[in-house]
Amino acid sequence: MSGRSTAKPKGLRRVERWLVGLAMAVVAFVLEKVVMRSVRKSETAVTQPAPTTVTARGGDVDLG
């Protein structure tokens, strides 16, 4: 089999495909910026987590 089964896009169809590709590239760029900003923000916010249990030694504890 030689040749294509479908014709090469011409004219308006070609421009439409180019614009759709350009729009997808812009969307990918914006999403990457949002994700990278989120990752950077979470890296700076990483600190030791607050302890979830309290341990004590010694005498009585009055909670009332």
Secondary structure, DSSP 8 states (H G I E B T S, - for coil): --S-SS----THHHHHHHHHHHHHHHHHHHHHHHHHHHHHHHHHT------S-----SS-----
